[in-house]
């Protein structure tokens, strides 16, 4: 038998505060365990492979050259291209 309670965050927090210290600790351990398992399961789900072939950077750049030359949002900072980025003085 499954019982599903629909309560909000504030209500859950109020119930948690009513627990004795020992049960609070046990509750927090169980929650931590759930979070870790959830993270592990989420990371196990692999992203689907793209439906397009991988291409080298030169080919990709050739396809996008018109956008980079004409799109105002992409060309705004091209004046900074000649600036040394990682160099220290």
Jmol script that loads the backbone (N, CA, C; Angstrom):
load data "model"
ATOM      1  N   UNK A   1       0.844  -1.179   0.000  1.00  0.00           N
ATOM      2  CA  UNK A   1       0.000   0.000   0.000  1.00  0.00           C
ATOM      3  C   UNK A   1       0.888   1.242   0.000  1.00  0.00           C
ATOM      4  N   UNK A   2       0.605   2.153  -0.875  1.00  0.00           N
ATOM      5  CA  UNK A   2       1.353   3.408  -0.944  1.00  0.00           C
ATOM      6  C   UNK A   2       0.458   4.553  -0.499  1.00  0.00           C
ATOM      7  N   UNK A   3       1.025   5.416   0.288  1.00  0.00           N
ATOM      8  CA  UNK A   3       0.316   6.602   0.749  1.00  0.00           C
ATOM      9  C   UNK A   3       1.052   7.815   0.219  1.00  0.00           C
ATOM     10  N   UNK A   4       0.368   8.638  -0.509  1.00  0.00           N
ATOM     11  CA  UNK A   4       0.989   9.832  -1.073  1.00  0.00           C
ATOM     12  C   UNK A   4       0.389  11.051  -0.384  1.00  0.00           C
ATOM     13  N   UNK A   5       1.257  11.812   0.252  1.00  0.00           N
ATOM     14  CA  UNK A   5       0.825  13.044   0.911  1.00  0.00           C
ATOM     15  C   UNK A   5       1.280  14.234   0.075  1.00  0.00           C
ATOM     16  N   UNK A   6       0.392  15.118  -0.178  1.00  0.00           N
ATOM     17  CA  UNK A   6       0.754  16.327  -0.903  1.00  0.00           C
ATOM     18  C   UNK A   6       0.817  17.477   0.097  1.00  0.00           C
ATOM     19  N   UNK A   7       2.052  17.755   0.533  1.00  0.00           N
ATOM     20  CA  UNK A   7       2.252  18.859   1.465  1.00  0.00           C
ATOM     21  C   UNK A   7       3.330  19.759   0.896  1.00  0.00           C
ATOM     22  N   UNK A   8       3.290  20.994   1.282  1.00  0.00           N
ATOM     23  CA  UNK A   8       4.265  21.956   0.809  1.00  0.00           C
ATOM     24  C   UNK A   8       5.540  21.934   1.633  1.00  0.00           C
ATOM     25  N   UNK A   9       6.506  22.670   1.150  1.00  0.00           N
ATOM     26  CA  UNK A   9       7.819  22.745   1.806  1.00  0.00           C
ATOM     27  C   UNK A   9       7.687  23.252   3.239  1.00  0.00           C
ATOM     28  N   UNK A  10       6.935  24.308   3.427  1.00  0.00           N
ATOM     29  CA  UNK A  10       6.781  24.889   4.769  1.00  0.00           C
ATOM     30  C   UNK A  10       6.139  23.895   5.729  1.00  0.00           C
ATOM     31  N   UNK A  11       5.144  23.153   5.252  1.00  0.00           N
ATOM     32  CA  UNK A  11       4.488  22.167   6.099  1.00  0.00           C
ATOM     33  C   UNK A  11       5.457  21.049   6.469  1.00  0.00           C
ATOM     34  N   UNK A  12       6.255  20.616   5.502  1.00  0.00           N
ATOM     35  CA  UNK A  12       7.249  19.580   5.769  1.00  0.00           C
ATOM     36  C   UNK A  12       8.279  20.065   6.785  1.00  0.00           C
ATOM     37  N   UNK A  13       8.688  21.299   6.636  1.00  0.00           N
ATOM     38  CA  UNK A  13       9.649  21.876   7.570  1.00  0.00           C
ATOM     39  C   UNK A  13       9.071  21.950   8.981  1.00  0.00           C
ATOM     40  N   UNK A  14       7.813  22.321   9.089  1.00  0.00           N
ATOM     41  CA  UNK A  14       7.166  22.371  10.402  1.00  0.00           C
ATOM     42  C   UNK A  14       7.113  20.987  11.038  1.00  0.00           C
ATOM     43  N   UNK A  15       6.796  19.974  10.250  1.00  0.00           N
ATOM     44  CA  UNK A  15       6.763  18.608  10.774  1.00  0.00           C
ATOM     45  C   UNK A  15       8.156  18.160  11.213  1.00  0.00           C
ATOM     46  N   UNK A  16       9.165  18.509  10.431  1.00  0.00           N
ATOM     47  CA  UNK A  16      10.539  18.160  10.779  1.00  0.00           C
ATOM     48  C   UNK A  16      10.930  18.784  12.112  1.00  0.00           C
ATOM     49  N   UNK A  17      10.555  20.029  12.313  1.00  0.00           N
ATOM     50  CA  UNK A  17      10.902  20.730  13.555  1.00  0.00           C
ATOM     51  C   UNK A  17      10.259  20.097  14.782  1.00  0.00           C
ATOM     52  N   UNK A  18       9.174  19.375  14.587  1.00  0.00           N
ATOM     53  CA  UNK A  18       8.483  18.737  15.711  1.00  0.00           C
ATOM     54  C   UNK A  18       9.133  17.412  16.114  1.00  0.00           C
ATOM     55  N   UNK A  19      10.013  16.894  15.290  1.00  0.00           N
ATOM     56  CA  UNK A  19      10.654  15.621  15.606  1.00  0.00           C
ATOM     57  C   UNK A  19      11.647  15.782  16.750  1.00  0.00           C
ATOM     58  N   UNK A  20      11.828  14.733  17.536  1.00  0.00           N
ATOM     59  CA  UNK A  20      12.882  14.765  18.553  1.00  0.00           C
ATOM     60  C   UNK A  20      14.252  14.729  17.868  1.00  0.00           C
ATOM     61  N   UNK A  21      15.291  15.216  18.540  1.00  0.00           N
ATOM     62  CA  UNK A  21      16.622  15.314  17.927  1.00  0.00           C
ATOM     63  C   UNK A  21      17.119  14.016  17.275  1.00  0.00           C
ATOM     64  N   UNK A  22      16.896  12.878  17.930  1.00  0.00           N
ATOM     65  CA  UNK A  22      17.362  11.606  17.378  1.00  0.00           C
ATOM     66  C   UNK A  22      16.686  11.294  16.035  1.00  0.00           C
ATOM     67  N   UNK A  23      15.405  11.558  15.950  1.00  0.00           N
ATOM     68  CA  UNK A  23      14.684  11.310  14.704  1.00  0.00           C
ATOM     69  C   UNK A  23      15.066  12.326  13.629  1.00  0.00           C
ATOM     70  N   UNK A  24      15.380  13.547  14.053  1.00  0.00           N
ATOM     71  CA  UNK A  24      15.854  14.541  13.084  1.00  0.00           C
ATOM     72  C   UNK A  24      17.132  14.062  12.414  1.00  0.00           C
ATOM     73  N   UNK A  25      18.058  13.555  13.224  1.00  0.00           N
ATOM     74  CA  UNK A  25      19.332  13.053  12.683  1.00  0.00           C
ATOM     75  C   UNK A  25      19.086  11.899  11.719  1.00  0.00           C
ATOM     76  N   UNK A  26      18.203  10.984  12.108  1.00  0.00           N
ATOM     77  CA  UNK A  26      17.904   9.844  11.246  1.00  0.00           C
ATOM     78  C   UNK A  26      17.261  10.320   9.946  1.00  0.00           C
ATOM     79  N   UNK A  27      16.369  11.261  10.050  1.00  0.00           N
ATOM     80  CA  UNK A  27      15.700  11.817   8.870  1.00  0.00           C
ATOM     81  C   UNK A  27      16.721  12.439   7.916  1.00  0.00           C
ATOM     82  N   UNK A  28      17.649  13.223   8.479  1.00  0.00           N
ATOM     83  CA  UNK A  28      18.664  13.871   7.649  1.00  0.00           C
ATOM     84  C   UNK A  28      19.572  12.843   6.972  1.00  0.00           C
ATOM     85  N   UNK A  29      19.884  11.749   7.666  1.00  0.00           N
ATOM     86  CA  UNK A  29      20.684  10.687   7.061  1.00  0.00           C
ATOM     87  C   UNK A  29      19.940  10.063   5.880  1.00  0.00           C
ATOM     88  N   UNK A  30      18.659   9.823   6.067  1.00  0.00           N
ATOM     89  CA  UNK A  30      17.850   9.231   4.989  1.00  0.00           C
ATOM     90  C   UNK A  30      17.749  10.182   3.792  1.00  0.00           C
ATOM     91  N   UNK A  31      17.586  11.460   4.062  1.00  0.00           N
ATOM     92  CA  UNK A  31      17.507  12.442   2.981  1.00  0.00           C
ATOM     93  C   UNK A  31      18.830  12.502   2.233  1.00  0.00           C
ATOM     94  N   UNK A  32      19.943  12.501   2.963  1.00  0.00           N
ATOM     95  CA  UNK A  32      21.253  12.529   2.321  1.00  0.00           C
ATOM     96  C   UNK A  32      21.428  11.309   1.416  1.00  0.00           C
ATOM     97  N   UNK A  33      21.012  10.159   1.921  1.00  0.00           N
ATOM     98  CA  UNK A  33      21.099   8.924   1.146  1.00  0.00           C
ATOM     99  C   UNK A  33      20.264   9.039  -0.139  1.00  0.00           C
ATOM    100  N   UNK A  34      19.070   9.573  -0.019  1.00  0.00           N
ATOM    101  CA  UNK A  34      18.198   9.761  -1.189  1.00  0.00           C
ATOM    102  C   UNK A  34      18.834  10.692  -2.218  1.00  0.00           C
ATOM    103  N   UNK A  35      19.410  11.777  -1.745  1.00  0.00           N
ATOM    104  CA  UNK A  35      20.029  12.752  -2.649  1.00  0.00           C
ATOM    105  C   UNK A  35      21.199  12.125  -3.381  1.00  0.00           C
ATOM    106  N   UNK A  36      22.032  11.398  -2.660  1.00  0.00           N
ATOM    107  CA  UNK A  36      23.191  10.755  -3.278  1.00  0.00           C
ATOM    108  C   UNK A  36      22.733   9.740  -4.328  1.00  0.00           C
ATOM    109  N   UNK A  37      21.757   8.914  -3.989  1.00  0.00           N
ATOM    110  CA  UNK A  37      21.251   7.925  -4.943  1.00  0.00           C
ATOM    111  C   UNK A  37      20.632   8.602  -6.151  1.00  0.00           C
ATOM    112  N   UNK A  38      19.922   9.683  -5.915  1.00  0.00           N
ATOM    113  CA  UNK A  38      19.314  10.419  -7.021  1.00  0.00           C
ATOM    114  C   UNK A  38      20.384  10.987  -7.947  1.00  0.00           C
ATOM    115  N   UNK A  39      21.449  11.557  -7.349  1.00  0.00           N
ATOM    116  CA  UNK A  39      22.551  12.094  -8.152  1.00  0.00           C
ATOM    117  C   UNK A  39      23.220  11.007  -8.962  1.00  0.00           C
ATOM    118  N   UNK A  40      23.435   9.844  -8.351  1.00  0.00           N
ATOM    119  CA  UNK A  40      24.072   8.731  -9.056  1.00  0.00           C
ATOM    120  C   UNK A  40      23.199   8.283 -10.215  1.00  0.00           C
ATOM    121  N   UNK A  41      21.917   8.144  -9.981  1.00  0.00           N
ATOM    122  CA  UNK A  41      21.008   7.706 -11.047  1.00  0.00           C
ATOM    123  C   UNK A  41      20.914   8.736 -12.157  1.00  0.00           C
ATOM    124  N   UNK A  42      20.947  10.011 -11.797  1.00  0.00           N
ATOM    125  CA  UNK A  42      20.893  11.062 -12.811  1.00  0.00           C
ATOM    126  C   UNK A  42      22.140  11.036 -13.673  1.00  0.00           C
ATOM    127  N   UNK A  43      23.300  10.818 -13.051  1.00  0.00           N
ATOM    128  CA  UNK A  43      24.555  10.794 -13.801  1.00  0.00           C
ATOM    129  C   UNK A  43      24.686   9.552 -14.661  1.00  0.00           C
ATOM    130  N   UNK A  44      23.966   8.478 -14.329  1.00  0.00           N
ATOM    131  CA  UNK A  44      24.034   7.267 -15.125  1.00  0.00           C
ATOM    132  C   UNK A  44      23.280   7.403 -16.442  1.00  0.00           C
ATOM    133  N   UNK A  45      22.329   8.317 -16.478  1.00  0.00           N
ATOM    134  CA  UNK A  45      21.572   8.525 -17.704  1.00  0.00           C
ATOM    135  C   UNK A  45      22.484   9.216 -18.701  1.00  0.00           C
ATOM    136  N   UNK A  46      22.735   8.548 -19.803  1.00  0.00           N
ATOM    137  CA  UNK A  46      23.637   9.106 -20.790  1.00  0.00           C
ATOM    138  C   UNK A  46      22.850   9.938 -21.789  1.00  0.00           C
ATOM    139  N   UNK A  47      23.492  10.993 -22.230  1.00  0.00           N
ATOM    140  CA  UNK A  47      22.861  11.840 -23.224  1.00  0.00           C
ATOM    141  C   UNK A  47      22.858  11.125 -24.555  1.00  0.00           C
ATOM    142  N   UNK A  48      21.794  11.287 -25.331  1.00  0.00           N
ATOM    143  CA  UNK A  48      21.754  10.628 -26.629  1.00  0.00           C
ATOM    144  C   UNK A  48      22.834  11.185 -27.558  1.00  0.00           C
ATOM    145  N   UNK A  49      23.321  10.338 -28.417  1.00  0.00           N
ATOM    146  CA  UNK A  49      24.334  10.771 -29.375  1.00  0.00           C
ATOM    147  C   UNK A  49      23.694  11.742 -30.363  1.00  0.00           C
ATOM    148  N   UNK A  50      24.443  12.756 -30.794  1.00  0.00           N
ATOM    149  CA  UNK A  50      23.877  13.691 -31.761  1.00  0.00           C
ATOM    150  C   UNK A  50      23.554  12.972 -33.063  1.00  0.00           C
ATOM    151  N   UNK A  51      22.536  13.476 -33.770  1.00  0.00           N
ATOM    152  CA  UNK A  51      22.154  12.843 -35.017  1.00  0.00           C
ATOM    153  C   UNK A  51      22.901  13.437 -36.217  1.00  0.00           C
ATOM    154  N   UNK A  52      23.984  14.087 -35.958  1.00  0.00           N
ATOM    155  CA  UNK A  52      24.814  14.636 -37.020  1.00  0.00           C
ATOM    156  C   UNK A  52      26.250  14.176 -36.801  1.00  0.00           C
ATOM    157  N   UNK A  53      27.000  14.041 -37.865  1.00  0.00           N
ATOM    158  CA  UNK A  53      28.378  13.571 -37.694  1.00  0.00           C
ATOM    159  C   UNK A  53      29.247  14.659 -37.069  1.00  0.00           C
ATOM    160  N   UNK A  54      30.242  14.238 -36.311  1.00  0.00           N
ATOM    161  CA  UNK A  54      31.197  15.197 -35.749  1.00  0.00           C
ATOM    162  C   UNK A  54      32.048  15.725 -36.887  1.00  0.00           C
ATOM    163  N   UNK A  55      32.396  16.975 -36.791  1.00  0.00           N
ATOM    164  CA  UNK A  55      33.241  17.553 -37.823  1.00  0.00           C
ATOM    165  C   UNK A  55      34.407  18.273 -37.189  1.00  0.00           C
ATOM    166  N   UNK A  56      35.433  18.457 -37.961  1.00  0.00           N
ATOM    167  CA  UNK A  56      36.591  19.151 -37.425  1.00  0.00           C
ATOM    168  C   UNK A  56      36.297  20.646 -37.321  1.00  0.00           C
ATOM    169  N   UNK A  57      37.088  21.342 -36.533  1.00  0.00           N
ATOM    170  CA  UNK A  57      36.847  22.768 -36.280  1.00  0.00           C
ATOM    171  C   UNK A  57      36.920  23.604 -37.552  1.00  0.00           C
ATOM    172  N   UNK A  58      37.812  23.246 -38.447  1.00  0.00           N
ATOM    173  CA  UNK A  58      37.957  24.016 -39.686  1.00  0.00           C
ATOM    174  C   UNK A  58      36.674  23.953 -40.506  1.00  0.00           C
ATOM    175  N   UNK A  59      36.088  22.776 -40.616  1.00  0.00           N
ATOM    176  CA  UNK A  59      34.836  22.630 -41.372  1.00  0.00           C
ATOM    177  C   UNK A  59      33.694  23.373 -40.686  1.00  0.00           C
ATOM    178  N   UNK A  60      33.639  23.284 -39.366  1.00  0.00           N
ATOM    179  CA  UNK A  60      32.589  23.981 -38.618  1.00  0.00           C
ATOM    180  C   UNK A  60      32.729  25.487 -38.774  1.00  0.00           C
ATOM    181  N   UNK A  61      33.956  25.983 -38.705  1.00  0.00           N
ATOM    182  CA  UNK A  61      34.193  27.419 -38.865  1.00  0.00           C
ATOM    183  C   UNK A  61      33.795  27.880 -40.259  1.00  0.00           C
ATOM    184  N   UNK A  62      34.073  27.062 -41.253  1.00  0.00           N
ATOM    185  CA  UNK A  62      33.709  27.421 -42.630  1.00  0.00           C
ATOM    186  C   UNK A  62      32.199  27.552 -42.778  1.00  0.00           C
ATOM    187  N   UNK A  63      31.449  26.686 -42.083  1.00  0.00           N
ATOM    188  CA  UNK A  63      29.985  26.766 -42.149  1.00  0.00           C
ATOM    189  C   UNK A  63      29.441  28.007 -41.453  1.00  0.00           C
ATOM    190  N   UNK A  64      30.151  28.498 -40.458  1.00  0.00           N
ATOM    191  CA  UNK A  64      29.647  29.619 -39.656  1.00  0.00           C
ATOM    192  C   UNK A  64      30.269  30.968 -40.007  1.00  0.00           C
ATOM    193  N   UNK A  65      31.145  31.019 -41.002  1.00  0.00           N
ATOM    194  CA  UNK A  65      31.878  32.255 -41.291  1.00  0.00           C
ATOM    195  C   UNK A  65      30.941  33.427 -41.600  1.00  0.00           C
ATOM    196  N   UNK A  66      29.870  33.176 -42.365  1.00  0.00           N
ATOM    197  CA  UNK A  66      28.948  34.272 -42.693  1.00  0.00           C
ATOM    198  C   UNK A  66      28.287  34.836 -41.434  1.00  0.00           C
ATOM    199  N   UNK A  67      27.891  33.954 -40.509  1.00  0.00           N
ATOM    200  CA  UNK A  67      27.281  34.427 -39.260  1.00  0.00           C
ATOM    201  C   UNK A  67      28.251  35.299 -38.476  1.00  0.00           C
ATOM    202  N   UNK A  68      29.479  34.860 -38.361  1.00  0.00           N
ATOM    203  CA  UNK A  68      30.460  35.608 -37.576  1.00  0.00           C
ATOM    204  C   UNK A  68      30.869  36.915 -38.238  1.00  0.00           C
ATOM    205  N   UNK A  69      30.714  37.011 -39.537  1.00  0.00           N
ATOM    206  CA  UNK A  69      31.062  38.254 -40.219  1.00  0.00           C
ATOM    207  C   UNK A  69      29.907  39.243 -40.255  1.00  0.00           C
ATOM    208  N   UNK A  70      28.670  38.752 -40.180  1.00  0.00           N
ATOM    209  CA  UNK A  70      27.527  39.641 -40.395  1.00  0.00           C
ATOM    210  C   UNK A  70      26.593  39.785 -39.194  1.00  0.00           C
ATOM    211  N   UNK A  71      26.556  38.846 -38.301  1.00  0.00           N
ATOM    212  CA  UNK A  71      25.649  38.896 -37.158  1.00  0.00           C
ATOM    213  C   UNK A  71      26.187  39.862 -36.111  1.00  0.00           C
ATOM    214  N   UNK A  72      25.435  40.918 -35.841  1.00  0.00           N
ATOM    215  CA  UNK A  72      25.873  41.954 -34.909  1.00  0.00           C
ATOM    216  C   UNK A  72      26.178  41.446 -33.509  1.00  0.00           C
ATOM    217  N   UNK A  73      25.407  40.457 -33.048  1.00  0.00           N
ATOM    218  CA  UNK A  73      25.657  39.925 -31.709  1.00  0.00           C
ATOM    219  C   UNK A  73      26.970  39.154 -31.649  1.00  0.00           C
ATOM    220  N   UNK A  74      27.371  38.568 -32.755  1.00  0.00           N
ATOM    221  CA  UNK A  74      28.609  37.800 -32.768  1.00  0.00           C
ATOM    222  C   UNK A  74      29.826  38.649 -33.084  1.00  0.00           C
ATOM    223  N   UNK A  75      29.608  39.793 -33.733  1.00  0.00           N
ATOM    224  CA  UNK A  75      30.748  40.613 -34.145  1.00  0.00           C
ATOM    225  C   UNK A  75      31.017  41.774 -33.209  1.00  0.00           C
ATOM    226  N   UNK A  76      30.235  41.948 -32.187  1.00  0.00           N
ATOM    227  CA  UNK A  76      30.389  43.075 -31.272  1.00  0.00           C
ATOM    228  C   UNK A  76      31.788  43.167 -30.682  1.00  0.00           C
ATOM    229  N   UNK A  77      32.362  42.057 -30.297  1.00  0.00           N
ATOM    230  CA  UNK A  77      33.642  42.060 -29.597  1.00  0.00           C
ATOM    231  C   UNK A  77      34.825  41.653 -30.486  1.00  0.00           C
ATOM    232  N   UNK A  78      34.636  41.658 -31.787  1.00  0.00           N
ATOM    233  CA  UNK A  78      35.744  41.233 -32.650  1.00  0.00           C
ATOM    234  C   UNK A  78      36.927  42.189 -32.555  1.00  0.00           C
ATOM    235  N   UNK A  79      36.696  43.409 -32.129  1.00  0.00           N
ATOM    236  CA  UNK A  79      37.809  44.348 -31.974  1.00  0.00           C
ATOM    237  C   UNK A  79      38.767  43.875 -30.887  1.00  0.00           C
ATOM    238  N   UNK A  80      38.283  43.061 -29.989  1.00  0.00           N
ATOM    239  CA  UNK A  80      39.117  42.547 -28.907  1.00  0.00           C
ATOM    240  C   UNK A  80      39.899  41.296 -29.301  1.00  0.00           C
ATOM    241  N   UNK A  81      39.656  40.772 -30.492  1.00  0.00           N
ATOM    242  CA  UNK A  81      40.328  39.537 -30.906  1.00  0.00           C
ATOM    243  C   UNK A  81      41.845  39.650 -30.884  1.00  0.00           C
ATOM    244  N   UNK A  82      42.361  40.813 -31.158  1.00  0.00           N
ATOM    245  CA  UNK A  82      43.812  40.990 -31.203  1.00  0.00           C
ATOM    246  C   UNK A  82      44.415  41.235 -29.824  1.00  0.00           C
ATOM    247  N   UNK A  83      43.567  41.448 -28.822  1.00  0.00           N
ATOM    248  CA  UNK A  83      44.053  41.709 -27.469  1.00  0.00           C
ATOM    249  C   UNK A  83      44.630  40.430 -26.859  1.00  0.00           C
ATOM    250  N   UNK A  84      45.754  40.534 -26.156  1.00  0.00           N
ATOM    251  CA  UNK A  84      46.286  39.350 -25.457  1.00  0.00           C
ATOM    252  C   UNK A  84      45.356  38.996 -24.298  1.00  0.00           C
ATOM    253  N   UNK A  85      44.881  37.782 -24.266  1.00  0.00           N
ATOM    254  CA  UNK A  85      43.897  37.405 -23.268  1.00  0.00           C
ATOM    255  C   UNK A  85      44.541  36.845 -21.999  1.00  0.00           C
ATOM    256  N   UNK A  86      45.450  35.940 -22.130  1.00  0.00           N
ATOM    257  CA  UNK A  86      46.027  35.294 -20.960  1.00  0.00           C
ATOM    258  C   UNK A  86      47.423  35.819 -20.608  1.00  0.00           C
ATOM    259  N   UNK A  87      47.859  36.797 -21.310  1.00  0.00           N
ATOM    260  CA  UNK A  87      49.196  37.294 -21.035  1.00  0.00           C
ATOM    261  C   UNK A  87      49.183  38.192 -19.802  1.00  0.00           C
ATOM    262  N   UNK A  88      50.210  38.104 -19.022  1.00  0.00           N
ATOM    263  CA  UNK A  88      50.344  38.980 -17.846  1.00  0.00           C
ATOM    264  C   UNK A  88      51.479  39.953 -18.097  1.00  0.00           C
ATOM    265  N   UNK A  89      51.383  41.080 -17.486  1.00  0.00           N
ATOM    266  CA  UNK A  89      52.400  42.111 -17.699  1.00  0.00           C
ATOM    267  C   UNK A  89      53.386  42.126 -16.583  1.00  0.00           C
TER     268      UNK A  89
END
end "model"
wireframe off; spacefill off
backbone 0.3
color backbone group
